[in-house]
Structures are given as structure tokens and as C-alpha cells.
């Protein structure tokens, strides 16, 4: 996985970090996903608010970045599917040539259509 950050000192420069391992053992062994954490500044560690386990901050950031990328991908795929669906909801009328909305078939219409095929 690749994570990119803008360099505040040089806005044209992008810092790229390659994450070598997908999910650490810390997240695989535990049923808790450690989504809510408290920052322990003295120990430089994170403490899970749900299970109380100490978490490595670097691994937690990498895990959350991976999770965020999955959410962004799902959102993008949903948007593309919605656009495709909206495009398929209309057809051109054979009589007037105007675009008209297509109503989805009711369950009774589908049953009648299937009976006609048999």
C-alpha cells in the first residue's frame, strides 16, 4: 500500500511511504479493531478506548490509512454505479424522440413475463 502526504515545507513535493505489510498481527489476533484510541504522550503510545490494549502508533496509522482507502474505493465504485444506473433509467421514445424515464417492472409484471417465456 502506498500513502502520500503533501510536504508543508515544499508544496510541490509529495512524500510517499510504502507500507510493507498489509495488516499487522496486532489487528489480526484481536477481535477489537481499535477504532477509538487515547494518545499517551509520555509513553509515545496509543491506548485503545474499547479494550485497553497498548497500540503501536505507526501500525495504527497504517491500518487506518488502509481502511480509509477501502472506504474511498467503495464510495467511488458506488458513485460510478449510481451514474450507470441513472443512465439506464431513461430511453428514447420511438414516437416522439424524447428521453423518457423507464419505470421498473412490478413483481406481478415479472411473474407474467416469466409465464409468457415458458
Secondary structure as GFF3:
##gff-version 3
##sequence-region A 1 118
A	DSSP	beta_strand	2	6	.	.	.	ID=ss1
A	DSSP	beta_strand	14	18	.	.	.	ID=ss2
A	DSSP	alpha_helix	25	29	.	.	.	ID=ss3
A	DSSP	beta_strand	37	40	.	.	.	ID=ss4
A	DSSP	beta_strand	45	48	.	.	.	ID=ss5
A	DSSP	beta_strand	54	55	.	.	.	ID=ss6
A	DSSP	alpha_helix	57	88	.	.	.	ID=ss7
A	DSSP	beta_strand	90	92	.	.	.	ID=ss8
A	DSSP	beta_strand	99	101	.	.	.	ID=ss9
A	DSSP	alpha_helix	107	117	.	.	.	ID=ss10
###
